[in-house]
Amino acid sequence: MEGIASKRVIIFGIGGVGSWCAESLIRSGIRHLTIVDSDRVSASNINRQLMATTLTVGQVKVLALKERLLSINPSANITTIEKVFNEESADTFDLDSYDYIIDAIDSLKDKALLILMATRTKARFFSSMGAALKIDPTRIRVTEFWKVEGDPLARMLRKRFKQNDQYPKRKFQCVYSDELLPNKGPQPQEKEETMSQINKGQTNGSLAHITAIFGFTLAGLVIQDAVSES
């Protein structure tokens, strides 16, 4: 437990996946956690995001989640960063100061950038692929990024890396599901894809049990690795 408590973890994106990951880490003994997100809680978050309730709508997400996490462990060191990780802000994050980096980002472009930067650090890096348009928890898996099958987001990331001739420096584990239900909503108009838009309609369905399992699995990978070092 002392070994786990000494680890420094940063989570990028605390939505449906990242918020559950954060709670699981704190409940499992992590005491140094940084959470990064620029959004505020909206009513549409309530179906799947841990800190989203009718009472927190309108609140800054990282602050609402921090309050929740401190109610679990008041002595935890929770650092909140209310900003987007992108090309403009990337250099402001001291990624080398963390033992674990967790990617739960929506934006394809920003996710690709984080993967490239995180795999060039000494930190262990874990990434979430798409958790929307899924209902079957038994199809959630963990594998190395280049071995992910049936996930549109992973496919688009690999395509982007090949087109730009920029690749992750080392292998890393991903949480994913090969299930993809049809989306009958209107097609997206924006060219910059996110996890809720790739090969799908503009609006995606996401279920709490799926996003939570993704988040818990990411947390489990961290704890499993931390325990193996002790």
N, C-alpha and C positions, 0 to 999 in steps of 0.2 A: 504493500500500500504506500509505503514511503517512496518507492521508485516511481509508482504511477503519479503520485502527488507532485513529484519534481518535474514532470514533463510539461513542456510549453507547447500549446496547440493553438492554431489559428484556423478559423472556419470562414471561408468566403461564400456568402449567401446564406441567409438564415430563414429561408422560406419553408416550403413543405418538407424538404429533406434536412436542411441545415439546422432548423430549430430543434427537431427531435434528436439529431446527433448531439447538439450542445447539451441538452438535458441529460442524455444517457452518459455523456462523458463526466458531467458534474456528479451525477449519482454514483458513478463508478470510481470516483476518487480523484479525477483530474482537478487541480486547483488553480492552474494558470491557463486561462482561456481568453483568446481574443476573438471577437465576433465582428464581422464586416458586412454591412448592408446599408444602402442609402434610402430605403423606402420607409413609408409609414404603413401601419396596419390599416387594411381596408376591409370592408364587409365581405368581399369576395375571397378573403384569406381564411375565413372562419372555418371552412370545411376541412382544412388540412394543416394549418400552421399552429404550432403549439401555443404561442402566446396570443394568438388572435381570438378574441372574444368580443361580445357586444360592448364590454367595458373598456377594451383597449383600442377600439377603432379610432384612428386619427393619431395615435401615439407613434413616436419613432420606434421602429421595430427593435433596434439593438437595445434601446433603453427598456422597452417592455419586457424583452427576453432577459435582460440583466436582472431586473427586479424579480422575475420568476426564479432564476438560477440562484440568486442570493437567498431566496426564501428556503431553498433546499440546503445550501451550505453558505452561511453568512461569512465564513472566513475565506471563501474562494476569491481569487484575484481575477475579476472579470473586466477586461478592457474592451470598450466599445469604440468602433470606428465607423462613423456615419458617412460613408462615401462609396462610390463605385470603383471597383478595380478595373482599370482600363489603361490604355497607352499613356494617358496624361498622368495618372496617379500611381502607376506601377512602381516607380522608383522610390515612392514614399514609404513603401512597405519593406521592413527589414526582414526578409524571408529567412535569411541565414540564422536569425536568432531563435528560430522555432525548431522543436524536435519533430513536429508533425504539422503538415499542411493539408487541409481538407478542402476540396473543390465541390461546391454545390451551387455554382453559378449558372444562370439561365442563358445569357448571351453567348452565342457561338464564338464571336470574335474575341470577347474577353476571356472566355473559357480556354480557348486555344492559347492565348497569351500566358495565362496563369500556368497552364501545363508546361509550356516551354521554359518559363522562369523557375517554376518549382522543381522541375527535374534537373535543374542545374545547381541546386543547393544540396546540402548534406542531409536535409530533413527527409523523413519518410513522407511520401505523398500518396494520397488516396483520392479518387475522383468518382463522382456520381454521374452516371449517364441519365437518359430521360426516364422520368417516373410517371409521366402523364399517359393517359389513354391505356391504363392497365387495371386489371381487377384481380388477377390470379397471383396470390402471394407465393405459391409454390414454384413460380418460374423466375423468381429473383435469384441471381447468381453473382459470384465474384470470380473475375478472371483478369488476366493481363490485358491491357488496352488493345493491343493488336490482335487479340484472340476473341474480342467481343463480337458476337454474331446476332443479327436480327434487331439491332438498335440503330435507328436512323441518325441519332446524334453522333454516335461513334463513327458511323460511316462518313458523315459530313466533316467531322474533325480530321479523319484520316485523309480525306480528299483535300482539305485545306492545307494540311501539312505538305502533301505531295505537290500541290500547285505552287506553294511558296518556297518549296525546297528547304523547309525548316522542320526539323523533327525533334521530338523529346530526346533529351540526352540519355535517358535510361528508362527501363521498363517500370511500369507502375500498375497497381491493382485498381480495378473499377468495379463498382456495384451497378448491375444492369438487369434488365429483363428483356427476353426476346418476344414478349407478348406485345401486340400492337392492334388495338381495336380501331375500327373505322370511325372517322370523325365526319359527321354529316353537316357540319357548320359551314359558313362562308369561308372561302379561301383567303389567306392573308394577302395584304397589299404591299407590305414592306419587303424590301429585298434582304435586309439583315435578319437572318433567321435566329430564332431562339428555340429552346426546347419545346415551347408550346406551338411552334409554327412549322417546324421542319416536316415537310410532306404531309401536313395535317391542315385542319381548319384553323381559323383565327382563334377560336375559343376551344380550350381543351378541358376534358374532365379529369380531375385528379382526386384520388381517394385517400383518406387519412391512413388507412392500414397499409397502403403501398408506400406512400412517402415516408411514413414512420419506419417501416421495415428497412427502406433504403438508408435512412438516417441512423437507425440502430446498428445496421450492419457496418456502416462506416466507423461508428464509435467502437464497435466490436473489433474491427481491424486494428484500431489504435491500441486498445487495451490488450489485445492478444500480443501485439508486437512489444508493448511495454513490459508485459509479464515475461516474455521470452528473454528479455535482457537482464532480468533480475535473478 
